Amino acid sequence: MANRINEIEIIHILLNTLGQPKGDYSKIGDDVAYFPIKDGKLVVKCDMLVRKTDVPNEMKLWQAARKSIVMCVSDFAAKGVRPLATLISIGIPREFKQNDIEELAKGFKMAKEEYSIEVIGGDTNEADDLIIDCCMFGFAERIVPRSGAKPGDVVISSGVFGYSSLGLKILLEGLEVNSSLKEKAISSILMPKARLDLGIKLSKILSASIDSSDGLAISLYEIAQQSNVSIVIDKLPTTESIIQFSSQYGIDIKDLVFYGGEEYEIVATLPKERVNEAMLIAKEMSIQLVEIGRVIEGSPKVLLLSEKGLEPILRKGWVHLA
């Protein structure tokens, strides 16, 4: 039996057949799409949530609906663009009742108010599983690319990694951890947050940026490949409690930090002389940026500086629940 085709292979087939957009349209392969209008750029993003692959059993319907919007907002955050409105299309299973639809509406409303986005329409249809597709819009003069990293730049993240990987292990494998760590880990899965305001305020000083929801390793590789540089990580962006957990259960800490997903953090590069400015902006928002590495010359790759020296990080990312 042939191996199941994965998401990256599907995208390559479609791109090879359709080709890249012509003219002034954005090229396929960034967090958002855009095209020029009279006074700037119209920015668009579509993202699809499918219950089978994106929603753990413990996630309530209103949380799934909220997450479907957060997923899109996080991509806008990484580009430094404020989304203004969204269309929401919903594939609804036949067994759904009125209270299920009310739960979805509750989640959409929560995210709408949280990020000041207007829901301006969409579509509904019957489906075998719950499917929510958000198509979000905004305007911008500048969009932070994935391709702007330069040798000498510093690599930062808007938060730590490992909580979501841990949260999924707790939910799916029943691992027992202390209550404080368990609460943070599960909350990172059920109630993810997009760093929208931070992304907008940092946008003028970042050279490259990406949303990390597919995992830290693959996010770093995207910046490295599109910028044609190498990235060296010299500090793991995680916490002592996650390190202790990985040691207790014999789990490689790199698996939790680099190869998880669903973090919705901003991973970015910026000139070294602007790091303090970025740290101050984040501090004023009660966010602690983490300086995790540096950009160097070289063929696109990601390396971790450890006690053994420089070791390669694999180019792999988040695998959906299915």
C-alpha positions in Angstrom: 0.0 0.0 0.0 1.4 3.4 -1.0 2.4 5.8 1.8 -0.1 8.4 2.6 0.7 11.7 0.9 1.5 14.5 3.4 0.6 18.2 3.5 3.9 19.5 2.1 3.8 17.1 -0.9 0.2 18.1 -1.6 1.2 21.8 -1.7 4.2 21.0 -4.0 1.9 19.2 -6.4 -0.6 22.1 -6.5 2.2 24.7 -6.8 4.0 22.8 -9.6 0.7 22.6 -11.5 -0.7 26.1 -10.9 2.6 28.0 -10.7 3.3 31.1 -8.7 1.1 34.2 -9.1 2.2 36.7 -11.7 2.7 40.4 -11.4 2.5 42.1 -8.0 0.7 39.4 -6.2 2.6 37.8 -3.2 4.3 34.5 -3.9 2.9 31.3 -2.3 4.9 30.3 0.8 4.4 32.9 3.5 2.1 33.2 6.5 -0.3 35.5 4.6 -1.1 36.4 1.0 -1.4 40.0 -0.3 -1.7 42.1 -3.4 -1.2 45.9 -3.9 -4.1 48.3 -3.7 -4.1 52.1 -4.0 -2.8 52.9 -0.5 -0.9 49.8 0.4 -1.6 46.1 0.4 -4.7 44.0 1.0 -3.6 41.1 3.2 -5.6 37.8 3.2 -5.2 34.5 5.1 -7.3 31.3 5.0 -6.9 28.6 7.6 -8.9 25.5 8.1 -9.7 23.7 11.4 -10.9 20.0 11.2 -12.1 18.4 14.4 -10.5 15.0 13.7 -7.0 16.5 13.2 -7.0 19.7 15.1 -9.3 19.3 18.1 -8.4 17.0 21.1 -11.4 15.3 22.7 -11.1 17.5 25.8 -11.6 20.7 23.8 -15.1 22.1 23.9 -16.9 23.3 20.8 -16.6 27.0 21.8 -12.8 26.5 22.3 -12.5 24.9 18.9 -14.4 27.8 17.3 -12.2 30.4 19.1 -9.1 28.5 18.1 -10.1 28.6 14.4 -9.9 32.4 14.6 -6.7 32.5 16.7 -4.9 30.3 14.1 -5.5 33.0 11.5 -4.7 35.9 13.8 -1.4 34.4 14.7 -0.3 34.5 11.1 -1.2 38.2 10.9 0.7 38.8 14.1 3.9 37.3 12.7 3.6 39.6 9.7 2.9 42.7 11.8 -0.5 43.3 10.3 -3.8 43.9 12.2 -6.7 41.9 10.8 -9.9 43.7 10.5 -12.6 41.2 9.4 -13.1 37.5 8.7 -15.4 35.3 6.7 -16.3 32.0 8.5 -17.4 28.9 6.6 -18.6 25.9 8.6 -19.0 22.3 7.6 -21.6 21.0 10.1 -22.1 17.3 11.0 -25.7 16.1 10.6 -25.9 15.2 14.3 -25.3 18.7 15.5 -28.1 20.3 17.5 -29.0 23.9 18.2 -26.9 24.0 21.4 -23.9 22.8 19.4 -24.3 25.8 17.0 -24.7 28.1 20.0 -21.5 26.8 21.4 -19.7 27.6 18.2 -21.2 31.0 18.0 -20.0 31.6 21.6 -16.4 30.8 20.6 -16.5 33.0 17.5 -17.8 35.9 19.6 -15.1 35.5 22.2 -12.3 35.6 19.6 -14.0 38.4 17.8 -14.0 40.6 20.9 -10.5 39.4 22.0 -8.9 40.6 18.8 -11.3 43.3 17.7 -12.3 41.5 14.4 -15.6 41.8 12.6 -17.2 38.6 11.3 -18.8 39.7 8.0 -20.3 36.5 6.7 -19.3 33.1 5.4 -21.1 29.9 4.4 -22.5 26.7 6.0 -23.0 23.2 4.6 -23.3 19.7 5.8 -20.1 17.7 6.4 -19.0 14.3 7.9 -16.9 16.2 10.5 -16.8 19.7 11.9 -14.8 21.9 9.6 -14.2 25.6 10.2 -12.5 27.7 7.6 -11.6 31.3 8.4 -10.7 33.8 5.6 -9.3 36.9 7.2 -8.5 40.3 5.8 -6.4 43.4 6.7 -4.4 46.2 5.2 -0.7 47.0 5.5 2.0 49.1 4.0 4.8 46.7 5.1 4.7 43.0 5.7 7.5 41.3 7.6 8.8 38.6 5.2 10.3 35.2 6.0 13.1 36.0 3.6 14.8 39.0 5.3 17.2 37.4 7.8 20.8 38.5 7.3 24.1 37.2 8.8 24.7 39.0 12.1 21.0 39.2 13.0 19.7 37.8 16.3 17.0 35.2 16.5 14.2 35.8 19.1 10.9 34.2 20.1 7.9 35.8 21.8 7.7 33.0 24.3 8.9 29.6 25.5 8.3 26.2 23.8 7.4 22.8 25.2 4.1 23.5 26.9 1.9 22.5 24.0 3.9 19.3 23.4 3.5 18.5 27.0 -0.1 19.3 27.0 -0.8 16.9 24.2 1.1 14.1 26.0 -1.1 14.8 29.1 -4.3 14.7 27.1 -3.5 11.9 24.7 -1.2 9.7 26.8 -2.5 10.4 30.3 0.9 11.5 31.7 0.8 12.7 35.3 2.6 16.0 36.2 2.3 18.5 39.0 -0.9 20.6 39.0 0.8 23.9 38.1 2.6 22.5 35.1 -0.4 20.5 34.0 -2.6 23.6 34.1 -0.2 25.7 31.9 0.3 22.8 29.5 -3.3 22.0 28.9 -4.3 25.7 28.7 -1.7 26.1 25.9 -3.7 23.6 23.9 -7.3 24.5 24.8 -6.8 28.3 24.9 -4.0 29.3 22.6 -3.2 33.0 22.3 -1.9 35.0 19.3 0.8 37.7 19.9 -1.0 40.2 17.8 -0.2 43.5 19.5 3.4 42.5 20.0 3.8 41.6 16.4 2.4 44.9 15.2 4.7 46.9 17.5 7.8 44.9 16.5 7.1 44.9 12.8 9.2 48.0 12.0 12.4 46.5 13.4 12.2 42.8 12.5 14.0 41.5 9.4 12.2 38.2 9.1 9.3 36.6 11.0 7.1 33.5 11.1 4.2 32.1 13.1 5.5 29.0 15.0 2.3 26.9 15.1 3.9 24.2 12.9 6.8 23.8 15.3 10.0 25.7 16.1 12.3 23.6 14.0 10.4 23.9 10.8 9.7 27.6 11.4 13.5 28.2 11.8 14.1 26.2 8.6 11.6 28.3 6.7 13.4 31.5 7.6 16.8 29.9 6.9 15.8 28.6 3.5 13.9 31.7 2.3 16.7 33.9 3.5 19.5 31.6 2.3 21.3 31.7 5.6 22.1 29.3 8.5 20.7 29.7 12.0 22.5 28.7 15.2 20.4 28.2 18.3 22.5 28.7 21.4 19.7 28.8 24.0 16.7 26.5 24.3 13.6 28.7 24.7 12.0 26.6 27.4 11.6 26.5 31.2 13.2 24.5 34.0 10.0 22.8 34.8 9.7 21.4 31.2 13.3 20.3 31.3 12.7 18.5 34.6 9.6 16.8 33.1 11.5 15.6 30.1 14.2 14.2 32.3 11.7 12.5 34.6 10.0 10.7 31.7 13.1 10.1 29.6 11.9 12.3 26.8 14.4 14.2 24.7 14.0 17.9 25.5 14.6 18.7 21.8 11.5 16.7 20.9 9.4 18.9 23.2 11.0 22.2 22.2 11.7 21.8 18.5 9.3 19.3 17.1 6.0 20.1 18.8 3.6 22.6 17.5 0.5 24.7 18.3 2.5 27.3 20.2 1.4 30.3 18.2 4.5 32.2 19.1 6.4 34.7 16.9 9.8 33.5 15.8 11.8 36.3 14.2 15.2 37.8 13.4 16.3 41.4 13.8 19.6 43.4 13.7 21.7 43.0 16.8 21.6 46.7 17.5 17.8 46.7 17.8 17.5 43.8 20.3 17.3 46.1 23.4 14.6 48.1 21.7 12.6 45.0 21.0 13.1 43.8 24.6 11.8 47.1 25.9 8.7 47.0 23.7 7.9 43.5 24.9 8.6 44.4 28.6 6.1 47.3 28.4 3.5 44.7 27.3 4.5 42.3 30.1 6.0 39.9 27.6 9.6 38.5 28.0 11.2 38.0 24.6 13.7 35.1 24.5 17.0 35.6 22.6 17.6 32.1 21.2 20.3 32.3 18.5 21.9 34.1 15.6 22.0 34.1 11.9 25.3 33.2 10.1 26.4 32.8 6.5 26.0 29.4 5.0 23.7 27.1 3.2 20.2 26.9 4.7 20.3 24.8 7.9 19.5 25.0 11.6 22.1 24.0 14.2 22.0 23.7 18.0 25.0 24.7 20.0 25.3 22.1 22.8 28.1 20.5 24.9 28.9 18.3 22.0 29.4 21.3 19.7 27.1 22.2 16.8 24.6 19.5 16.0 22.0 19.6 13.3 18.3 20.1 14.0 16.0 18.0 11.9 13.6 19.7 9.4 10.3 18.4 10.7 7.3 19.9 12.3 3.9 19.4 13.9 2.0 16.3 12.9 -1.8 16.6 13.2 -3.7 14.4 15.6 -4.8 12.0 12.9 
